[in-house]
Amino acid sequence: MISVEEARARIIAGLTPVGLETVALAAAHGRVLGAPVAARVAHPPADVSAMDGYAVRAEDAVAGARLRVIGAAPAGHPFAGSVAAGEAVRLFTGSFVPEGADTILIQENATAEAEGLVVNEAPVRGRHIRPAGQDFAVGDALLPAGKRLAVRDVGLAAAANHPWLTVFRRPRVAILATGDEISLPGEAVGVGGIVNSNSAMLAAFVAACGGEAVVLPAAGDDVAAIAAAAEAARGADFLVTTGGASVGAHDFMQEGLGRQGFALDFWKIAMRPGKPLIFGHVGAMPVLGLPGNPVSAYVCAVLFLAPALASMAGLAAAGPVFEAARLRGSLPANDLREDYLRATLEWDGGWVAAPFARQDSAMLTPLARADALLRRPPFQAALADGAEIEIIRLAL
């Protein structure tokens, strides 16, 4: 058996980004930039007013002064002339500041008259003017390649006048569940059967990680069926299988994949749950064989599939983020396998993690209710209440 860290490193080592495509700005949220974004325009494009009021010369706008209003410049309709001594131009938020003016007299500090205004309170020179390029100038670097675009990033790219963006293509992940006993959600469950939760769960996981899931029809416990499914997956960027990865009499995954030229990289990891994980390649397509138990499949997806998808999507392929927490309750000494326990979290000046009493890898209810995975290194000594531990907070 190899360690979790070695397994993750070996999976990621041979992965590369899947390629680039151009998408409309409206479809760019959540995508990973494949090229940096620089400003095509300045923002703002000219000196603009930050308030409703009047464009004036500070030297004229002393308290009690009367100024002649020579025009108005609503946003989008700049004033064509310039402001001279004793003059003002009516402005609104976002209006371009006309030539000659150096200050905004806000409307609250002025009294309008028939053809002009009275200054009630003198403004400070330059006040309430947003200078051209205050946010960014033409050519400024705004967003780097390799960044997953948040909603606010889309807004920034739009302001920089980019209707299209170059992004990494979403990795296409084929998902294959195996087993004679599984049926689709909603189907009649046969005697000795069970509903297949893994395909739907993993498809949602792939989508949440920025990939595109392709769920293949389930294959029975049959070498030929698994081989045919692997053939159908060709063209995907990554194949994820569940079930058949152990050493039982009906675990046919490696043999079935072998008929398609499967080259095994490693099998078995010193972890719980998820020991019988498989990784290798069918041609150039990486294959990650997850255990059939849903909790094992999910934990392995967090530890291995998410970093793999990040790497293929053009992101830094970092592993999961571990955070410090305190244990609620006690735990016995751990054995040679790295252990991941489902736990709830509470905040009490720091995270406090309470592992569920039952950690059976087939039980989905504790998984759905868990806030975190509690990590225990191999051979860790028994832990008492309040002991320092490591957790991975669950967001997916």
Secondary structure, DSSP 4 states (H G I P E B T S, - for coil): -B-HHHHHHHHHHT-----EEEEEGGG-TT-BBSS-EE-SS-BSSS-EESSSEEEE-TTT--TT-EEEEEEEE-TTS--SSB--TTEEEEE-TTPBPPBT--EEEEGGGEEE-SSEEEESSPPPTTTTEE-TTSSB-TT-EEE-TTPBPPHHHHHHHHHTT-SEEEEEPPPEEEEEEB-TTEE-TTSPPPTT-EE--HHHHHHHHHHHTT-EEEEPPPB-S-HHHHHHHHHHTTTSSEEEEES--SSSTT--HHHHHHTTTEEEEEE-BSEES-TT-EEEEETTEEEEEE-SSHHHHHHHIIIIIHHHHHHHTTS----PPPEEEEESS-BPPP-SSEEEEEEEEEESSSEEEEE-S---TT-HHHHHH-SEEEEE-TTPPPB-TT-EEEEEE---
